[in-house]
Amino acid sequence: MRQSHNHQVSHELFLLSSGCYQQVISYTTCVVKRVLFLTYNCDIRRKTQNSGVSIPGTGGEVYYEQLQEILELQYGPELLVFLFYYKWFRCDGRRMVTENNVTSIDISTEVFKDD
């Protein structure tokens, strides 16, 4: 990109196009903008779990995502990129039960496996 003298390409885009370093770091926890993210394997030993989140879909359906892995990739000396790998589950009436202000979700059927 730099050889074509395209000055509209940002420095960040140039670093991304150059590829990341060979070393990839995996984390079980990560703080981004003062929000703590925990992977499922880190969270499973706790009484209260915080590795998943519920998100409304565009058609009114509800999805639950469970954080599986956090990866750190480094592009050049100053650009770090974090990748979050999630498992997704659909939460329709049969798969979600709320009792005593505690919601339980059936995670036996994963959706969007290939995305």
N, C-alpha and C positions, 0 to 999 in steps of 0.2 A: 504494500500500500504506500509506503513511504517513497519507494522508487518511482511510482507513477506521479509523484508530486501533487497528490490530491490533498490540498490544505484544509478541506472541509471535514476530513476524518479526524475525530478527536483522538487525543493521546490514549484515552481509556480504550477506545475501539481498536486502536493500533496494537495495544498490549494484548487484548483478547484474541485478535487475529494471529498473533505470533505464537499462541499456544501456551499452556501452563507448564510450570516446572514439573519434573517427574515425580517429586514427592507429594503425596496427598495425605493430609492429616485427618483422622477420624476422631470425633468428639462424642461424648455421651450427654454433655450439657453445653449450652451456649447462651450468652447474653447479647441481645441485639436491641439497641435503643431502650435499655433498662428493662427489657422483658426477658425472663428466664425461660429457655426451651430445654426440656428434658426428653431424651429418647425413651421409648417404651421399655427397653432392657434396664435402664437406670431407674425408671419409675415403678417397675413391677414389684419391687420389694417394699414399697411405701404403702401405708394405710390409705392415704389420700393421694390420688394419682392426677398428674397434670400433663401427661404426654399427648393428650388428644384434645381436639376442638371440634365443635359442631358448627356447620356452615350451611346456610340455606342455598338451594339450587335455583336456577332461573325459572323452573317450572313449579316452584312451591315445595318440591321435595327437600328433605333434609339429609345432609351427609355428615359423617363423622370421620375425621382423619386422625391417624395415629402416627406420630413421629417415630421413624425407625432408625434413621441414620443422619448424622450431620458431618459433612465433608468440607474441608478447607482446601481451596486451590489457590496457588499463587501465580500471578501473571506479572512478570517483571519484578523489579525490586520493591514496588510500592502499591500494587493492586492485589488485594485479597478478595476472593469470592467464596461465599458460603453456599453450599447446596443442601437442601433439606429434602430427604426422601421420606414420603408418607405412604401408608396403606390407607385406602379409602373404603368406607362401608356406607351403604344406604340405610337410613333410619326411618323406615315406615312403621306403621302401627304394630306390626308383629315383632319387630326387632328392637323396640325401645320401650322400656317400662320404667315409670317413675313411681316410687313408693317411699313415703316418709322424707320427701324432698331430696331423695337420692335417685339419680337416673342410671339405669343399667342398660347397656347396649350389647346386642348379640353381634359379635365380630367373627362369626363363623363363615360368612359369605363376603369376600372381598370384591369390590368393583374397580374398574379402571386399571386392572392389573398390567396391561400392556402400554399404558400411557406414560 
